[in-house]
Every structure is written in structure tokens, then in C-alpha cells.
Amino acid sequence: MHQQEIRLKPGTLWTSLKKTTELALKSGALKSIPTELEIFEKDGIKFVIRILENINRKNADKAKKDQEATKTGKEFNPFLPYEEDLFVTDISNTHVCILNKFNVVDYHLLIITRAFEPQESLLTLEDLTAVWACLAEFNGLVFYNGGKLAGASQPHKHLQIVPFTEIDIPISPLLKTAKLENDLGTIPEFPFLHAFTTLKMGESAEVTLEKYHTLLRTVGIKPLENNMQSGAYNLLFTREWMLIVPRKQEEFEKISVNSLGFAGALLVKNQQQMQLLKNINPINLLNNVAFPRQQN
């Protein structure tokens, strides 16, 4: 994809995002899930832990869709077609931007492919071109849950972006200690297998794609036929860095983890899970859903 194929008009995304959010709240299309937030500091990380106060709303909606899918024999896809009230803007010939229907964080966006692509497929040049178009509009944390074991809840390919600055991301202090060689390395405080690299605002999507594939190779994830991945993983990146973590399981002690968990932001269902997470230690939770790091 070339830059001239970007449909997003520069300087319009944030305005469109706020307007769509306001209208979607009024229409009921956007169903924000209230949370109770607590900061838990451990091992040099100020983990942000949210208790979902009304997860039943999302679960009830999913159960209804599953029931419909059973009747029709066709798997429900919320992105084909997507709800018009959640539509924010066109990004490119291949991607559009919509609101996350059940958001926990304000202005949580989904970058979805217009045509169906599986969530277990590797990211493409078109995916990364669309992401950079959004990051040029506002500073945010982009993440991709590569497969069910990585916390993906929908089979249709979608990246996600939440408007964070670097200081809002709990793991940011640890990134400064990253051991890099030729812009590739690891974070000493992470006991699990991962790979880390730096990015530069304004670099081409081609360069970012090359770095992404370098990270995949570093952690042993290979491209299979039809660009499918050989294993599940979480990917996080901002204007400044990219982090990949291979996954072996979706949850530990019934506490689910997606990409945001590796940014230091976790969700629990109730106060009992909150206490359990504190007892486990969040970094140990992450270690249990990821692969052990090989010691040099």
C-alpha cells in the first residue's frame, strides 16, 4: 500500500472519534463497562488493575449472538457488517476504524480489515500502514491479540488502539532498562520470553514490518501457509517501541490476560480475583501465561 491510498484526512481522527463516541452513547450502540481501578505496585511496576463491575452485559450479548449463530449455522461476525453507529472513519482501501463496543478505556478504537482476514494471520504492510495513519493523529498504545490463546475474542482481524501517552503505560519505566543490540533486545525485569525493538515516528510501514518479522523470528514464531502464524502472541507498540510476547495459554487461575496485561494493565472480575492477583503477583501471572525465558 502506498501513502496516497490513505483515505483518512489528516487532523480529523480525534474530532471524529469524540463525535462518534458522543452519538454512540446516546443511541446505546456504545456500551461502556464501568470499572473500579486500583494501582498495585510490585517489582518496580505500578500495575493498573481494574475490576469489571458489569461484565454480565458483555457476556449476555455474546451468549445471544452465540445462540443466533447456533440457529443459523453461521458464526457471528460483529465486523461484517459492523454497526454503523460505531463507525469512526475510513482509514484506507483495506481498513476502517470503529469504536470498541464494550470499552473499558475511553476512546478505545478498533482498526479492522474491510474484508475478512483471520485473527491468526500475521500482520501485513496494509495493517501497519493503517496503524501509522492513526498514530500520526494522536499518541496511543496499539496492541494485537494474535489468536485465542493471546486473548482474542473475535476471529476477524482487528488491531486496537487506546489513547495513552508513554507515561500512562505502566511498563514504561522498565523499557528504559532494555538491553539492545542493533535496536533489538529484551527487558531485564521480564522473566518470560519476549523481544523488544525501537520505532521512530515517521518511519515507513515497510521498515516497521521488517522489524515486526525480526521480533517474530527472535521468539520462534514462523509464517505458515497463507500468512498464518505458527503460534499465538501478543504485540504492543507505540510511536517509539514494539514488544512481542509468545503465549502458551489464555488464562491462569481463571484470570484472563490479553496484550494490555503485558503493558501492566489487567482486568479481574471481582474483589476476590483482585486479592488472588495480588497474592500471585502480577508479574508471575504474566510469566504463567507466557513461555519461560531462556537464560544466557
C-alpha positions as CSV (number, residue, x, y, z in Angstrom):
1,M,0.0,0.0,0.0
2,H,1.2,3.5,-0.8
3,Q,0.7,6.6,1.2
4,Q,-1.7,8.1,-1.5
5,E,-4.2,5.3,-0.8
6,I,-4.8,6.6,2.8
7,R,-8.4,7.8,3.0
8,L,-8.0,9.3,6.5
9,K,-7.8,13.1,6.2
10,P,-5.0,14.4,8.4
11,G,-6.1,16.2,11.5
12,T,-9.7,14.7,11.6
13,L,-9.4,11.4,13.5
14,W,-9.6,12.8,17.1
15,T,-12.6,15.0,16.2
16,S,-14.4,12.1,14.5
17,L,-13.6,9.9,17.5
18,K,-15.1,12.3,20.0
19,K,-18.2,13.0,17.9
20,T,-18.9,9.3,17.2
21,T,-18.4,8.4,20.9
22,E,-21.0,11.0,21.9
23,L,-23.5,9.9,19.4
24,A,-23.0,6.2,20.0
25,L,-23.5,6.7,23.8
26,K,-26.8,8.5,23.0
27,S,-28.0,5.7,20.7
28,G,-27.0,2.9,23.0
29,A,-24.6,1.4,20.4
30,L,-21.6,2.0,22.7
31,K,-21.9,0.1,25.9
32,S,-19.1,1.3,28.2
33,I,-18.3,-1.1,31.1
34,P,-17.7,0.7,34.3
35,T,-14.7,-0.4,36.4
36,E,-13.2,0.1,39.8
37,L,-9.5,0.9,39.4
38,E,-6.6,0.2,41.7
39,I,-2.9,0.8,41.4
40,F,-0.8,-2.1,42.7
41,E,3.0,-1.5,42.8
42,K,5.2,-4.6,42.6
43,D,8.7,-5.3,41.2
44,G,9.1,-1.7,40.1
45,I,5.8,-1.7,38.1
46,K,2.7,0.2,39.0
47,F,0.2,-2.3,37.7
48,V,-3.2,-0.8,36.8
49,I,-5.8,-3.4,37.9
50,R,-9.5,-2.8,37.0
51,I,-12.4,-4.7,38.5
52,L,-15.2,-5.1,35.9
53,E,-18.3,-4.0,37.6
54,N,-20.7,-5.2,34.9
55,I,-19.1,-7.8,32.7
56,N,-22.5,-9.5,32.6
57,R,-23.6,-7.0,29.9
58,K,-20.9,-8.2,27.5
59,N,-21.4,-11.9,28.4
60,A,-25.2,-11.6,27.8
61,D,-24.6,-10.0,24.4
62,K,-22.1,-12.8,23.5
63,A,-24.5,-15.5,24.6
64,K,-27.3,-14.0,22.5
65,K,-25.0,-13.9,19.4
66,D,-23.8,-17.4,20.0
67,Q,-27.4,-18.6,20.2
68,E,-28.2,-16.9,16.9
69,A,-25.1,-18.5,15.4
70,T,-26.2,-21.9,16.5
71,K,-29.7,-21.4,14.9
72,T,-28.3,-20.1,11.6
73,G,-25.3,-22.3,11.5
74,K,-23.2,-19.3,10.6
75,E,-20.6,-17.8,13.0
76,F,-21.5,-14.3,14.1
77,N,-19.0,-11.6,13.0
78,P,-19.5,-8.2,14.6
79,F,-17.3,-6.6,11.9
80,L,-19.1,-7.9,8.8
81,P,-21.1,-5.8,8.8
82,Y,-20.0,-3.5,11.7
83,E,-22.6,-1.3,13.4
84,E,-22.9,2.0,11.6
85,D,-23.3,3.9,14.9
86,L,-19.8,2.6,15.9
87,F,-18.1,3.7,12.6
88,V,-15.5,6.4,13.1
89,T,-13.7,6.8,9.8
90,D,-12.2,5.2,6.7
91,I,-8.5,4.7,7.1
92,S,-7.5,3.2,3.8
93,N,-8.8,1.0,0.9
94,T,-8.3,-2.0,3.2
95,H,-9.1,-0.8,6.8
96,V,-11.7,1.2,8.7
97,C,-11.8,2.5,12.2
98,I,-14.7,1.7,14.6
99,L,-15.3,2.1,18.3
100,N,-14.9,-0.9,20.6
101,K,-18.5,-1.6,21.6
102,F,-17.7,-2.8,25.1
103,N,-15.0,-0.4,26.1
104,V,-13.3,-0.1,29.5
105,V,-11.0,2.7,28.5
106,D,-12.4,5.9,26.9
107,Y,-11.9,6.3,23.1
108,H,-10.9,2.7,22.6
109,L,-10.6,2.2,18.8
110,L,-10.6,-0.9,16.6
111,I,-8.7,-1.0,13.3
112,I,-10.4,-3.7,11.3
113,T,-9.9,-5.1,7.8
114,R,-12.8,-4.4,5.4
115,A,-12.7,-8.0,4.1
116,F,-12.4,-10.9,6.4
117,E,-8.9,-12.0,7.4
118,P,-8.3,-14.4,10.3
119,Q,-7.0,-13.1,13.6
120,E,-4.4,-15.8,13.5
121,S,-2.9,-14.3,10.3
122,L,0.3,-12.3,10.6
123,L,0.2,-8.5,10.2
124,T,0.7,-7.1,6.7
125,L,2.0,-4.0,5.2
126,E,-1.6,-2.7,4.9
127,D,-2.2,-3.3,8.6
128,L,0.8,-1.3,9.6
129,T,0.1,1.5,7.2
130,A,-3.3,1.8,8.7
131,V,-1.9,1.8,12.2
132,W,0.7,4.5,11.4
133,A,-2.0,6.7,9.9
134,C,-3.8,6.6,13.3
135,L,-0.7,7.1,15.4
136,A,0.0,10.2,13.3
137,E,-3.2,11.6,14.6
138,F,-2.8,11.0,18.3
139,N,-0.4,9.3,20.7
140,G,-1.6,5.9,21.7
141,L,-0.8,2.3,22.6
142,V,-1.6,-0.2,19.8
143,F,-2.0,-3.8,20.5
144,Y,-2.8,-7.1,18.7
145,N,-4.0,-10.3,20.3
146,G,-2.7,-12.9,17.9
147,G,-5.1,-15.8,18.4
148,K,-7.4,-17.1,21.2
149,L,-4.5,-18.1,23.5
150,A,-3.4,-14.4,23.3
151,G,-6.8,-13.1,24.4
152,A,-8.5,-12.5,21.1
153,S,-12.3,-12.7,21.3
154,Q,-13.2,-12.2,17.6
155,P,-11.9,-14.3,14.6
156,H,-11.9,-11.2,12.3
157,K,-8.6,-9.5,12.2
158,H,-8.5,-6.3,14.3
159,L,-5.8,-4.2,15.9
160,Q,-6.7,-2.0,18.8
161,I,-5.5,1.4,19.9
162,V,-6.1,3.3,23.1
163,P,-5.0,7.0,23.6
164,F,-2.1,6.7,26.0
165,T,1.0,8.8,26.4
166,E,4.2,7.0,27.3
167,I,3.9,7.9,31.0
168,D,0.4,6.4,31.1
169,I,1.8,2.9,30.2
170,P,2.7,1.1,33.4
171,I,5.7,-0.8,32.0
172,S,7.3,2.4,30.6
173,P,10.0,2.7,33.3
174,L,11.2,-0.8,32.5
175,L,11.7,0.0,28.8
176,K,14.5,2.4,29.7
177,T,16.5,-0.6,31.0
178,A,16.1,-2.6,27.8
179,K,19.3,-4.3,26.6
180,L,19.6,-3.5,22.9
181,E,21.9,-4.6,20.2
182,N,21.2,-3.2,16.7
183,D,17.9,-1.9,18.1
184,L,16.8,-5.5,19.1
185,G,16.8,-6.8,22.7
186,T,15.0,-7.7,25.9
187,I,13.8,-6.1,29.1
188,P,15.8,-7.5,32.1
189,E,12.8,-7.4,34.5
190,F,10.6,-9.6,32.3
191,P,11.2,-13.3,33.2
192,F,9.2,-14.6,30.2
193,L,10.2,-15.0,26.6
194,H,9.8,-11.7,24.6
195,A,11.6,-9.5,22.1
196,F,11.7,-5.7,22.0
197,T,12.7,-3.1,19.4
198,T,12.6,0.7,18.9
199,L,10.5,2.6,16.4
200,K,10.6,6.1,15.0
201,M,7.7,8.3,14.3
202,G,7.5,8.8,10.6
203,E,9.4,5.6,9.7
204,S,7.8,3.8,6.8
205,A,5.4,0.9,7.3
206,E,7.9,-1.2,5.3
207,V,10.5,-0.6,7.9
208,T,8.1,-1.4,10.7
209,L,7.0,-4.6,9.0
210,E,10.6,-5.7,8.8
211,K,11.1,-5.1,12.5
212,Y,7.9,-7.0,13.3
213,H,9.1,-10.0,11.4
214,T,12.5,-9.8,13.1
215,L,10.7,-9.9,16.5
216,L,8.7,-12.9,15.4
217,R,11.8,-14.8,14.3
218,T,13.5,-13.9,17.6
219,V,10.8,-15.6,19.6
220,G,10.4,-18.5,17.3
221,I,7.1,-17.6,15.5
222,K,7.2,-18.6,11.9
223,P,4.9,-17.7,8.9
224,L,2.9,-20.6,7.7
225,E,0.9,-21.1,4.5
226,N,-1.5,-18.2,3.7
227,N,0.5,-15.9,6.0
228,M,-0.8,-17.7,9.1
229,Q,1.1,-17.7,12.4
230,S,2.8,-20.7,13.9
231,G,1.9,-19.7,17.4
232,A,-0.1,-17.3,19.5
233,Y,1.4,-14.0,20.6
234,N,0.7,-10.5,22.0
235,L,2.0,-7.5,20.2
236,L,2.2,-4.0,21.7
237,F,3.6,-0.8,20.2
238,T,3.7,2.9,20.3
239,R,5.3,5.6,18.2
240,E,8.6,4.7,20.0
241,W,8.8,0.9,20.5
242,M,7.4,-2.5,19.8
243,L,7.2,-5.6,22.1
244,I,6.2,-9.2,21.3
245,V,5.3,-11.9,23.8
246,P,4.5,-15.5,22.6
247,R,1.6,-17.2,24.5
248,K,1.1,-20.7,25.7
249,Q,-2.3,-20.2,27.5
250,E,-5.1,-17.6,27.7
251,E,-5.5,-17.5,31.5
252,F,-4.0,-18.5,34.8
253,E,-6.1,-19.2,37.9
254,K,-9.2,-18.1,35.8
255,I,-7.7,-14.6,35.3
256,S,-7.5,-13.8,31.6
257,V,-4.7,-11.9,30.0
258,N,-4.5,-10.1,26.7
259,S,-1.9,-7.8,25.3
260,L,-2.7,-5.0,27.8
261,G,-1.6,-7.3,30.6
262,F,2.0,-7.1,29.3
263,A,1.7,-3.3,29.3
264,G,0.9,-3.6,33.0
265,A,-2.9,-3.2,32.7
266,L,-5.0,-6.1,34.0
267,L,-8.7,-6.9,34.4
268,V,-10.3,-9.0,37.1
269,K,-14.0,-10.0,37.6
270,N,-14.4,-9.2,41.3
271,Q,-12.7,-8.3,44.5
272,Q,-11.8,-12.0,45.2
273,Q,-9.8,-12.1,41.9
274,M,-8.2,-8.8,42.8
275,Q,-6.8,-10.3,46.0
276,L,-5.8,-13.5,44.2
277,L,-3.9,-11.5,41.7
278,K,-2.1,-9.6,44.4
279,N,-1.2,-12.9,46.1
280,I,0.1,-14.4,42.8
281,N,2.0,-11.2,41.9
282,P,1.0,-9.8,38.5
283,I,4.5,-10.5,37.0
284,N,4.0,-14.2,38.0
285,L,0.6,-14.2,36.3
286,L,2.2,-13.0,33.1
287,N,5.0,-15.5,33.5
288,N,2.5,-18.3,33.7
289,V,0.6,-17.5,30.5
290,A,3.8,-16.9,28.5
291,F,6.8,-19.1,27.9
292,P,9.9,-19.2,30.1
293,R,12.8,-17.0,29.1
294,Q,15.9,-18.8,28.1
295,Q,18.8,-17.8,30.4
296,N,22.1,-16.9,28.7
